Amino acid sequence: MNRAKWFKVHSWVGFKFSIFICFVLITGTLAVFSHEIDWLTNSAMRTDTSSVKPTNWAAIYQQVQQQQPDKKLLHLKAPLDPWFSAELVYLQNESSYHRNFFHPSSGQYLGEGRWYNWQRFFRMAHRHLMLPTIIGTPIVSSVAMGMMLSLITSLVIYRKWWRGFFRMPRRSHRKFFWGDVHRLAGVWSLWFVLIIAVTGIWYLVEVLGLRATYPERGTTLNTNLGKTLNTILDTTLDKTLDKTLDKTTVQTTTNKIQKSPTEQSQVASVMPSVAVFNQMLATTRLEFPALEITKVFFPQHAGDGVLFQGQARAILVRARANMISFDPRSGEQLALNRGVDLSLHARISEAADPLHFGTFAGLPSKIIYFIFGVILSTLAVSGTYLYGMRIARVNKADPKPQAKFWSAASHNMRWGKWLSLFFITLCLIIATVLFSGVTIPV
């Protein structure tokens, strides 16, 4: 293929579905600061940073038990930044999600919030268009594949692109200007396009069935192994002729590998008492001192444990990579997983979210991602405008040539335009139903 053919491929990929690409890019860019948008719109999420000390999980949980004593708790989440509140998500009447907010140090109840907030909207719209993930994720991932193809073709058609980092746009003609803007934005965002495209394609790979496997979390279904090991050890140690072997030591070591939930917690989901919760915190500090807890998940089904998740020594992993679980009734440790011990497949899977959403370095990385998200959106818009300039017929006397550029571009999108508008409209209709307060069974 010569450069002309590569250019046709580049133009077709970026132009035919440019409306849909812009929608995905803009929602993804805004999703970077979606939590902050909620923070601005809900006073219960805001705290005075001067009053905030390290998160006091014991105080928060005590207030949670007082505020929602009979509700089905889903999870607690640590403040995203020092000026955020701690957050509880719970089920109301087994039918809908709700949020409560608490002061991260004192545990004081600060107020409530809706489940369907700005963060949920931008995440669900960007990730799967509000559709079931098995349907929506592949559709959105098609944008990632298009971005990868655009990236490859751009390096072919833009000769000596590495010289374009500081080449300022020419102002002698609008076509030159917007072409130079398009190329300038492109070379500066090459790294960003590569990351977003690769991680977006990875999400498609996961949805299609190539998800990574993770260590056991200490539920009833996998604790039978611990029971079996204990039984075998008891039998063996009773019969052994080696009287110097310490049965208590061996039994204790085995229990650290895997313990079984109590009978009560295997019959129904159980919420831990405040005393048992504090016991879990103490055990976590002892058994996993490197763990900085960011989430606490409560049992949802019989046999489930209480999961403490967060960050430790592993880099570029989600909170779930580091986990310690407990029996909700007795507070006994069930399992412990460290992110550094995950398989290569799991580590790749874990790195996808931090790299795709820019959360790996907190606020600084999110600012960088937001800026380049805007640049990437500009790339999509300027590319469409350039295509319109190439195909529109205008003369120097035309008072509104820009309108003709956009009209020509829109007309030539043909079925790509209508398919894009269909998906966007469907997404917004579903969002309107969900966010209008209609109760959806969970």
Secondary structure, DSSP 8 states (H G I E B T S, - for coil): --HHHHHHHHHHHHHHTHHHHHHHHHHHHHHTTHHHHHHHH-GGGB--GGG--S--HHHHHHHHHHHSTTSEEEEEE--SSTTB-EEEEEEETTTEEEEEEE-TTT--EEEEEESS-HHHHHHHHHHHTTS-HHHHHHHHHHHHHHHHHHHHHHHHHSTTGGG-TT-----S-HHHHHHHHHHHHHHHTHHHHHHHHHHHHHHHHHHTT----------HHHHHHHHHHHHHHHHHHHH-S-TTS-HHHHHHHHHHH-----HHHHHS-----HHHHHHHHHHHHHH-TT-EEEEEE---STT--EEEEEE-S-SS--GGGEEEEE-TTT--EEEEE-GGGS-HHHHHHHHHHHHHHT-TTSHHHHHHHHHHHHHHHHHHHHHHHHHHHHH----TT-S-HHHHHHHHHHHHHTHHHHHHHHHHHHHHHHHHHHHTT-----
